[in-house]
Amino acid sequence: MKKFLTLINGKFKDSISVLDRGLAYGDGFFETMQWIGKNSESLHGVEFWDRHFKRITKSAKILKINIPNKNIFGKYKNKVLTAAHKKKIYKGILKIIITRGVGGRGYSYENNIRPTIIFIVFPNSSTKIIKSVNVKICKSAISDNINISGLKHLNRLDSVQARSEWKDKKIFEGIFIDNKKNILEGTMTNVFFIKNQALVTPSIVSSGIKGIMREVVLAKGKKFFNEIIIRQIKQHEIENFDGMFLTNSIIKILPVKKFGKKKFAISNSTLKLINFFQKQKNLEIA
């Protein structure tokens, strides 16, 4: 039995053309988010939907991909989540993949191509609660391209190669560094460090993704930390920090207990931040 639902350009199906530019060239981008169904809690919908759609709009503008308006996306979202509800799936992950659409051979494209818009709903596959994790430095490099930095484009080979570096289940995530030994991000997360009640995260300029949870933590973190700092962080500075956590739209806030040989404690401020995002009213559900 299929464990997911797919909606492509508003129709329930699970295949695209072999000539789709997303398949041929990685010509597109994606968003991943958490959703809550009607029968699970009093609130229902997609967490941080407005923030995700704002980034969808920005990504489409940068890549010059034609996309429909927010109302159409809202209809697609409601259609696929209603179908999930009928299958008694009440909570899970929503992935939206947008490609430029079907085109011929070659890298050039026509401006009026109809995009391929894919909604995929996955039920939550795990109920295991992870309290803290171990991370490592990746040997693989991350691409440096200021023109597409921050975009969740469809070529994720950097992360695929990096994730293949370890099989140890005790290691949750790998952290990218650049050739100047600056810490950048995880293969699927953004990273934050804590020092004397200051929250510090790497600046993202020509490499990496400015995740939605990173954005939210930067906005809400002032409630729990004395200072928010965005700057370059050198690898050797790891030893000087008091704490560390990872973020993305699915895990929210996940404390790190060990980075290589460095051990971290979980601060009260981090625990308060975690508790803040456990309350539905703070998840901007729509």
CORMOSUL-V615641 format. One record per residue. N is the residue number from 1. RES is the residue in one letter. PHI is phi in whole degrees, -180 to 180 (999 if undefined). BURIAL is 1 if it has 9 or more other ideal C-beta (glycine too) atoms within 8 Angstrom, else 0. D_FIRST is the distance of its C-alpha to the first C-alpha in Angstrom with 2 decimals. Layout:
((N	RES	PHI	BURIAL	D_FIRST) (N	RES	PHI	BURIAL	D_FIRST))
This chain:
((1	M	999	0	0.00) (2	K	-67	0	3.80) (3	K	-99	0	6.30) (4	F	-149	0	9.12) (5	L	-120	1	11.15) (6	T	-130	1	13.89) (7	L	-126	1	17.18) (8	I	-118	1	19.74) (9	N	49	0	23.27) (10	G	86	1	22.24) (11	K	-119	0	19.70) (12	F	-76	0	15.92) (13	K	-158	0	15.06) (14	D	-135	0	13.98) (15	S	-144	0	16.93) (16	I	-126	1	20.64) (17	S	-66	0	23.80) (18	V	-68	0	24.88) (19	L	-94	1	28.17) (20	D	-65	1	26.92) (21	R	-68	1	29.42) (22	G	-66	1	26.90) (23	L	-75	0	25.50) (24	A	-74	0	29.00) (25	Y	-129	0	31.01) (26	G	66	0	29.00) (27	D	-84	1	30.82) (28	G	169	1	29.24) (29	F	-154	1	28.19) (30	F	-147	1	25.52) (31	E	-135	1	25.38) (32	T	-125	1	23.14) (33	M	-148	1	23.48) (34	Q	-99	1	22.40) (35	W	-130	1	21.54) (36	I	-128	1	21.94) (37	G	-84	1	20.63) (38	K	-64	0	23.00) (39	N	-90	0	22.28) (40	S	-90	0	22.60) (41	E	-146	0	26.22) (42	S	-69	0	29.12) (43	L	-97	1	28.58) (44	H	-148	1	25.53) (45	G	135	1	24.83) (46	V	-108	1	24.92) (47	E	-69	1	27.26) (48	F	54	1	30.24) (49	W	-58	1	29.03) (50	D	-63	0	32.58) (51	R	-67	1	33.18) (52	H	-63	1	30.02) (53	F	-68	1	30.93) (54	K	-60	0	34.47) (55	R	-73	1	33.33) (56	I	-59	1	31.16) (57	T	-62	1	34.36) (58	K	-65	0	36.46) (59	S	-64	1	34.21) (60	A	-63	1	34.11) (61	K	-66	0	37.89) (62	I	-63	0	38.52) (63	L	-86	1	36.42) (64	K	58	0	37.73) (65	I	-102	1	34.34) (66	N	-74	0	34.46) (67	I	-130	1	32.11) (68	P	-71	0	32.10) (69	N	-78	0	33.58) (70	K	-63	0	32.19) (71	N	-62	0	31.74) (72	I	-65	1	29.28) (73	F	-61	1	27.30) (74	G	-63	0	27.45) (75	K	-66	1	26.09) (76	Y	-61	1	23.12) (77	K	-60	1	22.53) (78	N	-65	0	22.84) (79	K	-65	1	20.63) (80	V	-74	1	17.57) (81	L	-74	1	18.28) (82	T	-64	0	18.85) (83	A	-64	1	15.46) (84	A	-64	1	14.00) (85	H	-60	1	16.44) (86	K	-65	0	15.33) (87	K	-91	0	11.82) (88	K	62	0	14.01) (89	I	-105	1	13.68) (90	Y	-114	1	17.36) (91	K	-162	1	18.08) (92	G	173	1	17.06) (93	I	-115	1	18.04) (94	L	-112	1	18.90) (95	K	-114	1	19.77) (96	I	-112	1	21.98) (97	I	-112	1	22.88) (98	I	-123	1	25.94) (99	T	-113	1	27.40) (100	R	-65	1	30.68) (101	G	118	1	28.95) (102	V	-85	1	29.45) (103	G	-141	1	32.78) (104	G	-83	0	34.73) (105	R	-75	0	35.93) (106	G	100	0	37.98) (107	Y	-80	0	37.93) (108	S	-70	0	39.84) (109	Y	-147	1	38.12) (110	E	-82	0	39.12) (111	N	-73	0	39.45) (112	N	-101	0	37.76) (113	I	-64	1	34.34) (114	R	-79	0	31.50) (115	P	-70	1	29.20) (116	T	-100	1	25.46) (117	I	-116	1	23.99) (118	I	-114	1	20.39) (119	F	-108	1	18.82) (120	I	-122	1	15.69) (121	V	-107	1	14.50) (122	F	-113	1	13.05) (123	P	-71	1	13.02) (124	N	-60	0	15.65) (125	S	-91	0	14.43) (126	S	-138	0	17.74) (127	T	-107	0	20.23) (128	K	-69	0	22.88) (129	I	-93	0	26.11) (130	I	-100	0	28.00) (131	K	-90	0	31.72) (132	S	-162	0	33.16) (133	V	-139	1	32.44) (134	N	-105	1	34.23) (135	V	-134	1	34.59) (136	K	-138	1	36.38) (137	I	-80	0	38.16) (138	C	-85	1	36.39) (139	K	-81	0	38.43) (140	S	-67	1	36.66) (141	A	-93	0	38.31) (142	I	-107	1	36.96) (143	S	-62	0	37.97) (144	D	-116	0	41.08) (145	N	-152	0	41.22) (146	I	-63	0	42.75) (147	N	-70	0	41.68) (148	I	-123	1	37.96) (149	S	-60	1	38.28) (150	G	92	0	36.13) (151	L	-81	1	33.60) (152	K	-90	1	29.94) (153	H	-72	1	30.07) (154	L	-81	1	27.32) (155	N	-96	0	29.13) (156	R	-108	0	28.24) (157	L	-61	0	29.64) (158	D	-56	1	32.07) (159	S	-72	1	29.41) (160	V	-62	0	27.30) (161	Q	-65	1	30.48) (162	A	-64	1	31.59) (163	R	-68	1	28.38) (164	S	-78	0	28.67) (165	E	-73	1	32.01) (166	W	-140	0	30.82) (167	K	-116	0	28.41) (168	D	-64	0	30.06) (169	K	-69	0	27.60) (170	K	-78	0	30.68) (171	I	-99	1	31.11) (172	F	-85	0	28.94) (173	E	-148	1	30.39) (174	G	-113	1	32.85) (175	I	-110	1	35.67) (176	F	-79	1	37.15) (177	I	-128	1	40.93) (178	D	-93	1	43.02) (179	N	-73	0	45.95) (180	K	-104	0	48.32) (181	K	67	0	46.40) (182	N	-87	1	45.19) (183	I	-74	1	41.99) (184	L	-113	1	39.54) (185	E	-170	1	36.01) (186	G	-90	1	32.97) (187	T	-65	1	30.22) (188	M	-140	0	28.08) (189	T	-141	1	30.67) (190	N	-98	1	34.18) (191	V	-122	1	36.75) (192	F	-132	1	39.49) (193	F	-122	1	42.44) (194	I	-125	1	44.86) (195	K	-146	0	48.60) (196	N	51	0	51.09) (197	Q	67	0	48.97) (198	A	-102	1	48.42) (199	L	-102	1	44.90) (200	V	-123	1	44.83) (201	T	-135	1	42.19) (202	P	-64	1	42.56) (203	S	-72	0	43.72) (204	I	-118	1	41.37) (205	V	-118	0	43.39) (206	S	-111	0	42.42) (207	S	-141	1	39.37) (208	G	102	1	36.39) (209	I	-124	1	34.45) (210	K	-88	0	35.78) (211	G	-65	1	32.67) (212	I	-63	1	32.27) (213	M	-67	1	32.57) (214	R	-60	1	35.61) (215	E	-59	1	37.07) (216	V	-68	1	36.47) (217	V	-63	1	37.90) (218	L	-63	1	40.93) (219	A	-79	0	41.47) (220	K	-97	1	40.96) (221	G	-63	1	42.16) (222	K	-63	0	45.77) (223	K	-71	0	45.25) (224	F	-122	1	44.73) (225	F	-126	1	46.60) (226	N	-73	0	50.21) (227	E	-153	0	49.57) (228	I	-115	1	46.82) (229	I	-126	0	47.58) (230	I	-115	0	45.92) (231	R	-160	0	47.54) (232	Q	-67	0	47.24) (233	I	-124	1	46.44) (234	K	-79	0	47.67) (235	Q	-58	1	45.85) (236	H	-68	0	48.91) (237	E	-72	1	48.77) (238	I	-51	1	45.77) (239	E	-64	0	48.33) (240	N	-92	0	50.05) (241	F	-86	1	47.18) (242	D	-89	0	46.61) (243	G	-155	1	42.90) (244	M	-157	1	39.82) (245	F	-146	1	36.43) (246	L	-108	1	33.49) (247	T	-138	1	31.89) (248	N	-161	1	28.95) (249	S	-70	1	27.07) (250	I	-96	0	24.30) (251	I	-83	1	26.45) (252	K	64	1	29.48) (253	I	-118	1	32.32) (254	L	-130	1	31.90) (255	P	-64	1	35.18) (256	V	-103	1	36.10) (257	K	-96	1	37.96) (258	K	-153	1	38.86) (259	F	-118	1	39.35) (260	G	66	0	40.49) (261	K	-99	0	43.37) (262	K	-81	1	44.02) (263	K	-102	0	42.98) (264	F	-120	1	42.51) (265	A	-96	0	42.90) (266	I	-96	1	40.84) (267	S	-77	1	43.34) (268	N	-62	0	43.69) (269	S	-65	1	43.32) (270	T	-65	1	39.91) (271	L	-62	1	38.82) (272	K	-66	1	40.16) (273	L	-66	1	38.26) (274	I	-60	1	34.98) (275	N	-63	0	35.83) (276	F	-59	1	36.65) (277	F	-87	1	33.14) (278	Q	-86	0	31.63) (279	K	-96	0	33.19) (280	Q	-59	1	31.18) (281	K	-63	0	34.37) (282	N	-97	0	34.84) (283	L	-100	1	31.50) (284	E	50	1	32.64) (285	I	-74	1	29.53) (286	A	-149	0	29.39))
